[in-house]
């Protein structure tokens, strides 16, 4: 599938790589198909990736794997969701959280309350509001700063 995106120009995404969210994402229920884009220079190991809408070329949001910033993150995924996404297992579940980058970079945060849960076997996904007491704005600036110093 070809997509002419605002941030990445024209990209070609294999149909098998399209992530489908039947209910869309919070605030954007009509956007259902996405591609996970990463910085080609850094490879797939880049911490921040982009969740690019295939329905709206202007819309892309930064995401990351939550364990990169919150090692003890363990959201309880309901049996109902497991069934809806085609049977989640330890091996096929992949979590992403959205990143908010405000004007003051020291306020950068991730949303641990509403992860995007992906079944990697069939690329079916859902954004879920966790009943657990996770923060919507989990600040990560200090962690990023510490990690960058360790990498020097």
C-alpha positions as CSV (number, residue, x, y, z in Angstrom):
1,X,0.0,0.0,0.0
2,X,1.4,3.4,-1.0
3,X,0.8,6.4,1.3
4,X,1.8,10.0,0.7
5,X,2.5,11.2,4.2
6,X,3.2,14.7,5.5
7,X,6.2,13.6,7.6
8,X,7.8,10.8,5.5
9,X,6.8,11.7,2.0
10,X,5.6,8.8,-0.1
11,X,6.1,5.4,1.6
12,X,5.3,1.9,0.5
13,X,4.0,-0.3,3.3
14,X,3.4,-4.0,2.7
15,X,-0.2,-4.9,3.3
16,X,0.9,-7.5,5.8
17,X,2.5,-4.7,7.9
18,X,-0.7,-2.6,8.2
19,X,-2.0,-2.6,11.8
20,X,-5.8,-2.5,12.0
21,X,-7.7,-1.0,15.0
22,X,-11.4,-1.8,14.5
23,X,-12.5,0.9,17.0
24,X,-9.8,3.4,15.9
25,X,-7.8,5.3,18.5
26,X,-9.0,7.5,21.3
27,X,-10.1,10.8,19.8
28,X,-9.8,9.5,16.2
29,X,-12.3,6.6,15.8
30,X,-12.4,6.9,12.0
31,X,-8.7,6.2,11.7
32,X,-8.4,2.4,11.7
33,X,-5.3,1.5,9.7
34,X,-1.8,2.4,10.7
35,X,1.8,1.6,9.9
36,X,4.7,1.6,12.5
37,X,7.5,3.7,11.0
38,X,11.0,4.1,12.5
39,X,14.1,6.1,11.8
40,X,15.8,4.1,9.1
41,X,19.2,5.4,10.2
42,X,18.7,4.0,13.7
43,X,16.9,0.8,12.6
44,X,14.1,-0.9,14.3
45,X,15.8,-0.4,17.7
46,X,15.0,3.4,17.6
47,X,13.2,4.1,20.9
48,X,10.6,6.5,19.4
49,X,8.7,5.3,16.4
50,X,5.8,6.8,14.5
51,X,2.3,5.4,14.3
52,X,1.4,6.6,10.9
53,X,-2.3,6.7,9.8
54,X,-2.9,5.1,6.5
55,X,-6.3,6.8,6.4
56,X,-5.1,10.3,6.9
57,X,-1.6,11.1,5.5
58,X,-1.2,14.2,7.8
59,X,-1.7,12.2,11.0
60,X,1.3,10.4,12.7
61,X,2.0,10.3,16.4
62,X,5.1,9.3,18.3
63,X,5.0,6.0,20.1
64,X,7.3,3.8,22.0
65,X,7.4,0.4,23.7
66,X,6.5,1.2,27.4
67,X,9.1,-1.1,28.9
68,X,11.8,1.2,27.4
69,X,10.8,3.8,30.0
70,X,8.8,1.9,32.6
71,X,10.3,-1.5,33.2
72,X,7.7,-2.6,35.7
73,X,4.7,-1.7,33.5
74,X,2.3,-4.7,33.5
75,X,-1.2,-3.8,32.3
76,X,-3.9,-6.4,32.8
77,X,-5.3,-7.3,29.5
78,X,-8.8,-8.6,29.7
79,X,-9.9,-12.0,28.3
80,X,-12.5,-10.2,26.2
81,X,-9.8,-8.1,24.5
82,X,-7.7,-11.2,24.0
83,X,-10.6,-12.8,22.1
84,X,-11.4,-9.7,20.1
85,X,-7.8,-9.5,18.8
86,X,-7.6,-13.1,17.9
87,X,-6.1,-14.7,21.0
88,X,-3.2,-12.9,22.6
89,X,-0.3,-14.8,24.1
90,X,3.0,-13.8,25.7
91,X,4.6,-14.4,22.3
92,X,2.3,-12.4,20.1
93,X,1.3,-9.4,22.2
94,X,3.1,-6.1,21.4
95,X,2.4,-2.9,23.4
96,X,2.9,0.7,22.4
97,X,2.2,3.9,24.3
98,X,1.7,7.4,22.8
99,X,4.3,10.1,23.5
100,X,3.4,13.7,24.2
101,X,6.1,16.2,23.3
102,X,5.1,19.6,24.7
103,X,6.8,22.9,24.1
104,X,8.8,22.5,27.3
105,X,10.7,19.3,26.4
106,X,11.2,18.6,30.1
107,X,7.5,17.8,30.3
108,X,7.7,15.0,27.7
109,X,5.5,12.1,28.8
110,X,4.0,8.8,27.8
111,X,0.4,7.6,28.3
112,X,0.5,4.4,30.4
113,X,-3.3,4.6,30.9
114,X,-4.2,3.8,27.3
115,X,-1.7,1.5,25.6
116,X,-2.1,0.2,22.0
117,X,-2.3,-3.6,22.2
118,X,-1.2,-5.4,19.0
119,X,-1.5,-9.0,18.1
120,X,1.6,-9.5,15.9
121,X,0.2,-12.7,14.4
122,X,-2.7,-10.9,12.6
123,X,-1.9,-7.2,13.1
124,X,-5.2,-6.7,14.9
125,X,-5.0,-4.0,17.6
126,X,-7.0,-1.9,20.0
127,X,-6.2,1.1,22.2
128,X,-7.4,0.2,25.7
129,X,-8.1,2.3,28.7
130,X,-6.6,0.4,31.6
131,X,-8.6,0.0,34.8
132,X,-5.4,-0.1,36.7
133,X,-4.1,3.1,38.2
134,X,-1.6,4.1,35.5
135,X,-0.8,7.7,34.7
136,X,-1.9,9.5,31.5
137,X,1.3,11.6,31.7
138,X,4.2,9.5,32.9
139,X,7.2,11.9,32.6
140,X,10.2,10.5,30.9
141,X,12.6,13.4,30.4
142,X,15.0,12.4,33.3
143,X,15.1,8.8,32.0
144,X,15.9,9.9,28.4
145,X,18.6,12.2,29.7
146,X,20.1,9.5,31.9
147,X,20.0,6.9,29.0
148,X,21.7,9.4,26.6
149,X,24.5,10.0,29.1
150,X,25.0,6.2,29.6
151,X,25.2,5.8,25.8
152,X,28.0,8.3,25.4
